[in-house]
Amino acid sequence: MLLLLPATQYWRKKVLEVAKDFPEYTFAIADEEDYSSELSSLGLADSGEEVNAAILDVAGKKYAMEPEEFDSDTLREFVMAFKKGKLKPVVKSQPVPKSNKGPVKVVVGKTFSEIVMDKKKDVLIEFYAPWCGHCKKLEPVYLELGKKYKNEENIVIAKMDATANDVPNDKYKTEGFPTIYFAPSNNKDNPIQYDKGDRDLESLSKFVEEHATKLSRRKVEL
């Protein structure tokens, strides 16, 4: 779906010139004030352009058109680049931590691929929300879990604020908090969700060791 801002009859005509060439896509026009949060998430809030354009694909990924004078030709080039797979998605991200040496690694949008998708590591990743009571209750247990595996160089215990960062992989769906996945080193695109056990140290440890592919210490130490 393509989102154009703002909505005026003049710009509608410009969009229609392009939309007729791409019947496989849905073109939508909206007022920038109504979509201010979307503009911010796309990094276009301060673009200075009268019209901004973005593509939202079926997987939820977002693509922003570089700020430039808008016309039918620039829009057509933007859509063609998307169709050919030449665009990079916009990923909302907190700043990359300057220090990340704690027992629980902090993941942000910009480091998700680097940390979670690292094929040399097994990764347990918790997606949380700062306001979530269940997440706050889990925090000390999760910290102990991180400490337990801190000397396992091939296992990473990690967490990510899912309200402040985009997850650039649609296999890691988050529909509630906390959501926990185990991303095995040999099958990153098929993470295993932890959704049946208790959120205590013993249960989480057994889950990690059950699915670990690179665990050097096989005996659970509780």
C-alpha positions as CSV (number, residue, x, y, z in Angstrom):
1,M,0.0,0.0,0.0
2,L,1.3,3.4,-0.9
3,L,0.6,6.4,1.4
4,L,0.7,10.0,0.0
5,L,0.5,13.1,2.1
6,P,-1.3,15.5,2.1
7,A,-4.6,14.9,0.3
8,T,-5.6,17.5,-2.4
9,Q,-7.2,17.2,-5.8
10,Y,-4.0,18.3,-7.5
11,W,-2.0,15.6,-6.0
12,R,-4.7,13.0,-6.5
13,K,-4.4,13.5,-10.3
14,K,-0.6,13.0,-10.1
15,V,-1.0,9.8,-8.1
16,L,-3.7,8.5,-10.5
17,E,-1.3,8.9,-13.4
18,V,1.0,6.4,-11.7
19,A,-1.6,4.1,-10.0
20,K,-3.1,3.0,-13.3
21,D,0.3,1.5,-14.2
22,F,0.4,-0.6,-11.0
23,P,-3.0,-2.3,-10.6
24,E,-1.4,-4.8,-8.2
25,Y,-0.9,-2.2,-5.6
26,T,-3.3,-0.1,-3.5
27,F,-2.7,3.6,-3.6
28,A,-4.0,5.7,-0.7
29,I,-3.9,9.4,0.0
30,A,-4.1,10.9,3.5
31,D,-3.6,14.2,5.4
32,E,-0.2,14.5,7.1
33,E,-1.7,15.7,10.3
34,D,-3.8,12.6,10.7
35,Y,-0.7,10.5,10.0
36,S,1.9,12.4,12.0
37,S,3.0,9.3,13.9
38,E,3.5,7.4,10.7
39,L,5.6,10.2,9.3
40,S,7.8,10.2,12.4
41,S,8.3,6.4,12.2
42,L,9.3,6.8,8.6
43,G,11.8,9.6,9.4
44,L,9.8,12.0,7.2
45,A,8.4,14.3,9.9
46,D,11.1,17.0,9.2
47,S,11.5,16.3,5.5
48,G,10.4,19.8,4.5
49,E,8.6,18.5,1.5
50,E,5.0,19.3,0.7
51,V,4.3,15.7,-0.2
52,N,5.8,12.6,1.3
53,A,5.4,9.0,0.1
54,A,5.9,5.6,1.6
55,I,5.2,2.0,0.9
56,L,3.8,-0.4,3.5
57,D,4.1,-4.0,2.3
58,V,2.0,-7.0,3.3
59,A,4.7,-8.1,5.8
60,G,4.5,-4.8,7.6
61,K,7.8,-3.4,6.4
62,K,7.9,0.3,5.5
63,Y,9.8,2.1,2.7
64,A,10.1,5.8,2.6
65,M,10.7,7.9,-0.6
66,E,13.8,10.1,-0.2
67,P,12.8,13.7,0.3
68,E,12.7,15.4,-3.1
69,E,10.4,17.4,-5.3
70,F,7.3,15.2,-5.8
71,D,5.9,14.5,-9.3
72,S,4.6,11.6,-11.2
73,D,8.0,10.6,-12.5
74,T,9.6,10.5,-9.0
75,L,6.7,8.5,-7.7
76,R,6.8,6.0,-10.6
77,E,10.6,5.5,-10.0
78,F,9.9,4.9,-6.3
79,V,7.3,2.3,-7.0
80,M,9.4,0.6,-9.6
81,A,12.4,0.4,-7.3
82,F,10.1,-1.3,-4.7
83,K,8.8,-3.7,-7.3
84,K,12.4,-4.7,-8.3
85,G,13.4,-5.2,-4.6
86,K,15.9,-2.3,-4.7
87,L,14.5,-0.5,-1.6
88,K,15.7,-0.9,2.0
89,P,13.0,-0.9,4.6
90,V,12.9,1.8,7.3
91,V,13.5,0.3,10.7
92,K,12.5,2.3,13.8
93,S,15.3,2.0,16.3
94,Q,16.5,3.3,19.6
95,P,20.2,4.4,19.6
96,V,22.7,1.6,19.6
97,P,23.9,1.1,23.2
98,K,27.4,2.4,23.7
99,S,28.1,-0.5,26.1
100,N,26.4,-3.8,25.8
101,K,28.5,-6.1,28.0
102,G,25.8,-7.1,30.6
103,P,24.5,-10.6,31.0
104,V,21.4,-9.7,29.0
105,K,22.2,-8.1,25.7
106,V,20.1,-5.1,24.7
107,V,18.8,-5.3,21.1
108,V,17.5,-2.4,19.1
109,G,16.1,-2.2,15.6
110,K,19.5,-1.4,14.1
111,T,21.2,-4.3,15.8
112,F,18.5,-7.0,15.5
113,S,20.1,-8.6,12.4
114,E,23.6,-8.4,13.9
115,I,22.7,-10.0,17.3
116,V,19.5,-12.1,16.9
117,M,20.2,-13.3,13.4
118,D,23.9,-14.2,14.0
119,K,24.2,-17.7,12.7
120,K,27.1,-18.4,15.1
121,K,24.9,-17.9,18.1
122,D,21.8,-19.4,19.7
123,V,19.8,-16.4,20.9
124,L,16.9,-16.2,23.4
125,I,15.2,-12.9,22.8
126,E,12.5,-11.3,25.0
127,F,10.2,-8.6,23.4
128,Y,8.9,-6.4,26.2
129,A,7.1,-3.2,26.9
130,P,8.3,-0.8,29.6
131,W,4.8,-0.5,31.0
132,C,4.0,-4.2,31.1
133,G,3.6,-5.6,34.6
134,H,4.4,-9.2,33.5
135,C,7.6,-7.9,31.9
136,K,8.6,-6.2,35.1
137,K,8.0,-9.3,37.1
138,L,10.1,-11.3,34.6
139,E,13.0,-8.8,34.7
140,P,15.0,-10.2,37.7
141,V,14.4,-13.8,36.6
142,Y,15.6,-13.0,33.1
143,L,18.7,-11.2,34.5
144,E,19.5,-14.4,36.5
145,L,19.1,-16.4,33.3
146,G,21.6,-14.1,31.6
147,K,24.1,-14.5,34.4
148,K,23.7,-18.3,34.2
149,Y,24.7,-18.4,30.6
150,K,27.2,-15.5,30.5
151,N,30.1,-17.9,30.1
152,E,28.5,-19.8,27.2
153,E,30.1,-17.9,24.3
154,N,27.6,-19.4,21.8
155,I,24.4,-18.5,23.7
156,V,23.0,-15.0,24.0
157,I,20.3,-14.0,26.3
158,A,18.8,-10.7,24.9
159,K,15.9,-8.4,25.2
160,M,14.2,-5.7,23.1
161,D,11.8,-2.9,23.8
162,A,9.2,-3.7,21.1
163,T,7.4,-0.4,21.6
164,A,10.4,1.6,20.6
165,N,12.0,-0.6,17.9
166,D,10.8,-2.3,14.8
167,V,11.5,-6.0,14.4
168,P,12.9,-6.4,10.9
169,N,11.8,-10.0,10.5
170,D,8.2,-11.0,10.3
171,K,8.9,-14.5,11.7
172,Y,9.2,-12.9,15.1
173,K,5.6,-11.8,15.7
174,T,4.8,-10.0,18.9
175,E,1.1,-9.9,19.8
176,G,1.5,-9.5,23.6
177,F,4.1,-8.9,26.2
178,P,6.4,-10.4,27.1
179,T,7.0,-12.6,24.0
180,I,10.0,-14.8,24.1
181,Y,11.6,-16.6,21.2
182,F,14.6,-19.0,20.9
183,A,16.5,-18.3,17.6
184,P,18.7,-21.4,17.0
185,S,22.0,-20.8,15.2
186,N,21.0,-23.1,12.4
187,N,17.5,-22.0,11.7
188,K,17.1,-18.3,12.3
189,D,14.0,-17.9,10.2
190,N,12.1,-20.5,12.3
191,P,12.3,-19.3,15.9
192,I,10.7,-21.3,18.6
193,Q,8.3,-19.4,20.8
194,Y,8.2,-19.9,24.5
195,D,4.5,-19.9,25.3
196,K,3.6,-22.8,27.5
197,G,6.0,-23.0,30.5
198,D,6.3,-20.9,33.6
199,R,8.5,-17.8,33.5
200,D,10.9,-19.0,36.2
201,L,14.6,-19.7,36.1
202,E,14.2,-23.5,36.0
203,S,11.6,-23.5,33.2
204,L,13.5,-21.0,31.0
205,S,16.8,-22.8,31.5
206,K,15.2,-26.1,30.4
207,F,13.8,-24.4,27.4
208,V,17.2,-22.9,26.4
209,E,19.0,-26.2,26.9
210,E,16.4,-28.2,25.1
211,H,16.8,-26.2,21.9
212,A,20.4,-25.1,22.2
213,T,22.6,-26.2,19.3
214,K,25.9,-24.9,20.7
215,L,25.8,-25.6,24.4
216,S,29.0,-26.7,25.9
217,R,27.7,-27.3,29.4
218,R,24.9,-29.9,29.0
219,K,23.9,-30.3,32.6
220,V,21.4,-27.7,33.9
221,E,22.8,-26.1,37.1
222,L,19.9,-24.9,39.2
